[in-house]
C-alpha cells in the first residue's frame, strides 16, 4: 500500500498530541557541516568512533551471513568456520560495499553518524540525515584501514568470539577510535 506524501503528513499530524487543534509544528534542519566534514578525504576525528562501530557492524553482519550459508541440517547445529579464502573475500566485500545507508545527523547540537548498527541514542521527534556525498567513501576507507592494520585472520578470530570482541579489537584499546584517550583528544580540539 502506497500513501502519498500529503496523506502521510496528515496522518502524522493526527499522531501529534492535540492533533490539528493545537497546530503543533515540527521542524527540522539539516546539520550544518564545517569544512572538514564537507571536504576532507578522511573521517573527521569526532566521528571516528561512530565510523568504527559502523565498520564493526558491517564486518560482523557480512561474516555472520557467510557462516549461515554453511549451516546445514546435517551439521548438527555446530558452528561452521569459514575458510581463509572465504572470510578474506567476505571482509573485502564488507569494505567495498556502497555504504549508502549511512549519513550524518544532528541530535541535541551533536553531529553523529547514523545508519545500520549504530545506536541511535536519544531520539528526536524529527531529524534530518545527510547521506551520500563523502560519507560512503570515508566509511569504505576506514574499513580498508582496519583490514590493513589488523589483518583478516585477527579480525575473523575476534568475530568468532562475538561482535563485542570485534568492536573491542577495532575500536577499543589504547588509541582506538572509541577509547577514552581518543574521546579526550576530541573534546580538547
Residue pairs with C-beta under 8 A, 6 or more apart in sequence:
3 11
13 19
13 20
13 24
14 20
16 22
16 24
16 26
17 24
18 24
26 125
26 126
27 126
28 124
28 126
28 127
28 128
29 128
30 128
30 130
31 104
31 105
31 106
31 111
31 128
31 130
32 106
33 104
33 111
33 130
36 44
37 44
37 47
37 104
37 111
38 133
38 134
39 134
40 134
41 134
41 137
41 138
41 141
42 138
42 141
43 51
43 138
43 139
43 141
43 142
45 182
45 185
45 186
45 189
46 111
46 186
46 189
47 104
47 111
47 112
47 113
48 142
48 177
48 182
49 171
49 177
49 178
49 182
49 183
50 112
50 113
50 118
51 113
51 138
51 139
51 142
51 177
52 142
52 146
52 167
52 170
52 171
52 176
52 177
52 178
53 117
53 118
53 119
53 167
53 171
53 178
54 102
54 113
54 115
54 116
54 117
54 118
54 139
55 94
55 95
55 139
55 142
55 143
55 146
55 170
56 117
56 163
56 166
56 167
56 170
56 171
57 116
57 117
57 118
57 163
58 94
58 95
58 97
58 116
58 117
58 143
59 91
59 94
59 95
59 143
59 155
59 159
59 166
60 117
60 159
60 163
60 166
61 94
61 116
61 117
62 90
62 91
62 93
62 94
63 82
63 87
63 90
63 91
63 94
63 156
63 159
66 82
66 86
66 87
66 90
67 79
67 80
67 81
67 82
70 80
70 82
71 79
71 80
81 160
82 90
82 156
84 152
84 153
87 152
87 156
88 152
91 147
91 152
91 155
91 156
92 147
94 143
95 140
95 143
95 144
95 147
96 140
96 144
97 140
98 136
99 135
99 136
99 137
99 139
99 140
100 131
100 132
100 136
101 115
101 116
101 131
102 113
102 114
102 115
102 116
102 118
102 131
102 135
102 136
102 139
103 113
103 114
103 115
103 129
103 130
103 131
103 132
103 135
104 111
104 112
104 113
104 114
104 129
104 130
104 135
105 111
105 112
105 114
105 127
105 128
105 129
105 130
106 112
106 127
106 128
107 121
107 122
107 123
107 124
107 127
108 122
108 124
112 118
112 121
113 135
114 120
114 129
146 155
146 170
147 155
150 169
150 170
154 169
155 166
155 169
155 170
158 165
158 166
158 168
158 169
158 170
159 165
159 166
167 178
170 176
170 177
171 177
171 178
171 179
172 178
172 179
173 179
174 181
175 181
175 182
176 182
